[in-house]
Amino acid sequence: MRLMRWIACGVCGLLIGGMSAAHGQTVTSRPADRPAAERRPARTLRVAAVQMRSSRDLDDNVARTIRFIQRAARNRARVVVFPECSVTGYFKDVVVQTQAEALKDAEQRIAAACREAGVYAIVGMPVRDGGKLFNSAVVISPEGGIIERYHKMQLAEDWPTPGDHLSIYKIDGVWCTTIVCHDERYPELVRLPVLAGAQVVFYLSHESGLHDEKKLEPYRAQIQARAVENGVYVVHANAPANNDASGSHGHSRIILPDGNIMQEASIFGEDVLVADLDIGRANRINATNTYRSQLLAPWWRDGVSLVRRIE
């Protein structure tokens, strides 16, 4: 049975396992002026993908997020990535009832933790903007500033407003981009930011659970394809399965630019994957080869003009 083969799948690579237990427009945060040598893009970027199980308790989720950030920082991670809606939990009733002030407070507490730990974080949470409610990934700097609030573009839920932009932003000088869950099925949402310069894709998800077995292998294939078809890294944080097979299905991943899986988490565990990304390997070659096509190159260039660059 295919499901049993998935459950039997071991944890690959370096794992730090068994860890128990907004709003507004995009804001650009700028680091203080530094000498030119210090502004060069990092050659290696240490990332941590946190496979976190969220509850319906916002304060508990925030406290656990902060503990994961602190632990990842002790392991010298530079950027810590969390699943989709990890701050509220992926529960429609909780999400739609959580008010803007509570979300703002949660964001500020997590930002303060990033400042104290000196790390970047990419956190899945709802964002309210006036009457709109987005399913978002909030990118936080080591100074505690908000670099970006990326809103999920392609929706699988009926509660959010569709996202209104694509973006690339810098982490230690390396251009990065973000997608959220159902976005992975739409290759252009990665291809356009990569053509704009992104070398690392951060993918936040709460994918289908174990009962929807037919989706499990396609999930893996799709996100591996996003890596190899562009020549970039993918850092994927997904939620684990619960003991009753509810929730998601785990398998957070770090994927190499050639599409091979560098590390993969378990199904049920609250694992943390930590890896050093050799940025030089993310050459974007399969994306930039698009420009060799006389037919498609103008079309892709028009698309790239829609990608927001956050300096």
C-alpha positions in Angstrom: 0.0 0.0 0.0 1.4 3.3 -1.0 0.5 5.1 2.2 2.4 2.5 4.3 5.5 3.2 2.1 5.2 6.9 2.8 4.8 6.3 6.6 7.8 4.0 6.5 9.9 6.7 4.8 12.8 7.7 7.0 14.0 11.1 7.8 16.8 12.2 5.4 19.7 14.5 6.3 20.3 16.6 9.3 17.3 16.8 11.6 16.8 18.5 14.9 13.7 16.6 15.8 11.2 16.0 18.5 10.6 19.6 19.4 7.4 19.7 21.5 5.8 21.8 22.5 -0.8 42.7 10.0 -1.9 43.9 8.2 -1.2 46.9 5.9 0.9 47.1 2.8 4.2 45.6 2.1 6.9 47.4 4.1 10.6 47.5 3.0 13.2 47.4 5.8 16.7 48.5 5.0 19.7 47.5 7.0 22.1 50.2 8.2 24.7 51.3 5.7 27.6 48.9 5.7 30.9 48.7 3.7 30.5 47.4 0.2 32.4 44.2 1.1 29.7 43.4 3.8 26.9 43.9 1.3 28.0 41.2 -1.1 25.6 38.3 -1.3 26.3 35.4 1.0 28.0 32.4 -0.6 26.4 30.1 1.8 23.0 30.5 3.5 22.1 28.3 6.5 18.3 27.7 6.5 16.0 26.0 9.0 12.6 24.5 7.9 10.4 24.1 10.9 7.7 21.3 10.7 5.4 22.8 13.4 2.1 21.5 14.6 -0.2 24.4 15.5 -3.1 24.5 17.9 -6.2 26.8 18.1 -4.4 28.9 20.8 -2.8 31.9 19.2 -0.6 32.7 22.2 0.6 29.2 22.5 1.5 29.1 18.8 3.4 32.4 19.1 5.3 31.2 22.1 6.2 28.0 20.3 7.3 29.9 17.2 9.6 32.0 19.3 11.1 28.8 20.9 11.7 27.3 17.5 13.4 30.6 16.4 15.6 30.5 19.4 16.6 26.9 19.0 17.3 27.3 15.2 19.5 30.4 16.1 21.5 28.3 18.5 22.1 26.0 15.5 23.4 29.0 13.6 20.5 29.1 11.1 20.3 32.4 9.4 16.6 32.1 8.2 13.9 30.1 9.9 10.8 29.1 7.9 7.4 28.0 9.2 4.3 26.4 7.7 1.3 28.1 6.2 -0.9 29.7 8.9 1.3 28.4 11.6 0.6 31.4 13.8 -3.2 30.8 14.0 -3.3 27.2 13.0 -4.9 26.1 9.7 -8.4 26.3 11.0 -10.9 28.4 9.1 -13.0 29.4 12.1 -10.0 30.5 14.1 -8.5 32.5 11.1 -11.7 34.4 10.3 -12.4 35.2 13.9 -8.9 36.5 14.8 -8.9 40.3 14.8 -6.3 42.6 13.3 -5.0 43.7 16.7 -4.3 40.2 17.8 -2.5 39.4 14.5 -0.5 42.7 14.8 0.5 41.8 18.3 1.6 38.2 17.3 3.6 39.7 14.4 5.4 42.1 16.7 6.2 39.5 19.3 7.7 37.2 16.6 9.6 40.2 15.2 11.1 41.0 18.6 12.3 37.4 18.9 14.0 37.7 15.5 15.7 40.8 16.7 16.9 39.2 19.9 18.1 36.1 18.1 19.6 38.0 15.1 17.9 35.9 12.5 15.4 36.2 9.6 12.1 34.4 9.8 9.4 33.6 7.3 6.1 33.0 9.1 2.8 31.8 7.9 -0.1 33.8 9.2 -3.3 35.6 8.2 -2.9 39.3 7.4 -5.8 41.8 7.6 -5.7 44.9 5.4 -8.8 47.0 5.8 -11.6 44.7 4.8 -9.4 42.2 3.2 -8.1 39.0 4.8 -5.0 37.4 3.2 -3.3 34.1 3.7 0.3 35.3 4.0 3.9 34.7 4.5 5.5 37.5 6.6 9.3 38.0 6.1 11.0 39.4 9.1 14.6 40.8 9.3 17.2 40.2 12.0 16.5 43.8 13.0 12.8 43.0 13.6 11.6 44.9 10.6 9.0 43.6 8.1 10.7 43.0 4.8 7.6 41.6 3.0 4.1 40.3 3.4 3.5 38.0 0.5 -0.1 37.0 0.0 -1.1 33.6 -1.4 -2.1 34.1 -5.1 -3.8 30.8 -6.0 -6.4 29.9 -3.4 -7.6 26.5 -2.2 -9.8 28.1 0.5 -12.9 30.3 0.5 -11.8 32.7 3.2 -8.8 34.7 1.9 -8.6 37.5 -0.6 -6.3 36.5 -3.5 -2.8 37.9 -3.4 -2.0 41.1 -5.3 1.7 40.8 -6.1 4.8 38.7 -6.7 8.0 39.7 -5.1 11.7 39.1 -4.6 13.6 40.3 -1.6 17.1 39.9 -0.2 18.3 37.7 2.7 22.0 38.5 3.3 22.2 39.9 -0.2 20.7 36.7 -1.8 17.6 37.3 -3.8 14.7 35.1 -2.6 11.0 34.7 -3.2 8.0 33.0 -1.5 5.0 30.9 -2.5 2.2 29.5 -0.3 0.7 26.0 -0.6 -1.6 25.9 -3.7 0.7 28.3 -5.4 3.1 25.4 -6.1 0.8 24.1 -8.8 1.3 27.2 -10.9 4.9 27.2 -12.3 4.8 30.9 -13.4 4.6 32.0 -9.7 8.1 30.7 -9.3 9.5 31.2 -12.9 8.8 35.0 -12.9 10.5 35.8 -9.6 13.4 33.5 -10.6 13.8 35.4 -13.9 13.8 38.6 -11.8 16.8 37.2 -9.8 15.6 34.8 -7.1 17.9 31.9 -6.2 16.0 30.6 -3.2 12.3 29.8 -3.0 10.7 29.6 0.4 7.5 27.4 0.2 5.1 27.5 3.2 2.3 24.9 3.1 -0.4 23.0 5.0 -1.0 20.4 2.3 -3.7 17.7 2.3 -3.7 15.0 5.0 -2.9 11.3 4.8 -6.4 10.3 4.0 -6.1 12.1 0.6 -3.4 9.6 -0.4 -3.6 10.3 -4.1 -2.1 13.8 -3.6 1.0 12.8 -1.7 3.3 11.8 -4.5 2.2 14.7 -6.8 3.0 17.2 -3.9 6.5 15.9 -3.9 6.9 15.9 -7.7 5.5 19.4 -8.1 7.8 21.1 -5.7 10.8 19.2 -7.0 9.8 20.3 -10.5 9.8 24.0 -9.4 13.4 23.6 -8.3 14.9 21.8 -11.3 12.9 23.6 -14.0 14.4 26.9 -12.6 17.7 25.9 -11.2 17.1 27.2 -7.7 16.8 25.9 -4.1 13.4 25.3 -2.5 13.1 25.4 1.3 9.7 23.9 2.2 8.0 24.0 5.6 4.9 21.9 5.9 2.7 20.9 8.9 3.0 17.3 10.3 0.2 14.8 10.4 -1.6 14.3 13.7 -1.9 10.9 15.3 -5.4 10.4 13.9 -4.1 11.2 10.4 -5.8 14.6 10.4 -3.7 17.8 9.8 -1.2 17.7 6.9 1.3 15.0 6.1 4.7 16.3 7.0 7.6 15.8 4.6 9.0 19.3 4.8 11.9 19.4 2.4 15.0 21.2 1.3 15.5 20.6 -2.5 18.6 21.2 -4.5 18.6 23.2 -7.7 18.9 20.0 -9.7 15.6 18.8 -8.2 17.0 16.2 -5.9 15.9 16.2 -2.3 18.7 17.3 0.1 16.7 16.6 3.2 13.2 15.4 4.0 11.3 15.4 7.3 9.1 12.7 8.8 5.3 12.4 8.6 4.3 12.9 12.2 7.3 14.6 13.8 7.8 18.2 14.7 11.2 18.1 12.9 13.5 20.9 12.0 15.7 20.6 8.9 18.9 22.6 8.9 21.1 22.9 5.8 23.8 25.1 4.3 22.8 26.2 0.8 25.7 26.7 -1.6 24.2 29.7 -3.4 26.6 29.3 -6.3 24.7 26.1 -7.3 21.5 28.1 -7.8 22.4 29.3 -11.3 18.8 29.8 -12.5 19.9 28.3 -15.8 16.7 26.5 -16.8 14.8 29.7 -16.2 17.1 32.1 -18.0 17.3 29.7 -21.0 13.7 30.9 -21.6 15.1 34.1 -23.1 16.7 32.1 -25.9 13.2 31.7 -27.4 12.4 34.4 -29.9 8.7 33.5 -29.5 8.5 33.5 -25.7 11.2 35.9 -24.5 9.2 39.1 -24.9 6.2 37.5 -23.1 8.4 36.5 -20.1 10.0 39.9 -20.0 6.6 41.5 -19.7 5.8 39.1 -16.9 9.0 39.9 -15.0 8.0 43.6 -15.0 5.2 42.6 -12.6 7.5 41.3 -9.9 8.1 43.6 -7.0 11.8 44.1 -6.1 12.3 44.8 -2.4 15.7 46.3 -1.8 
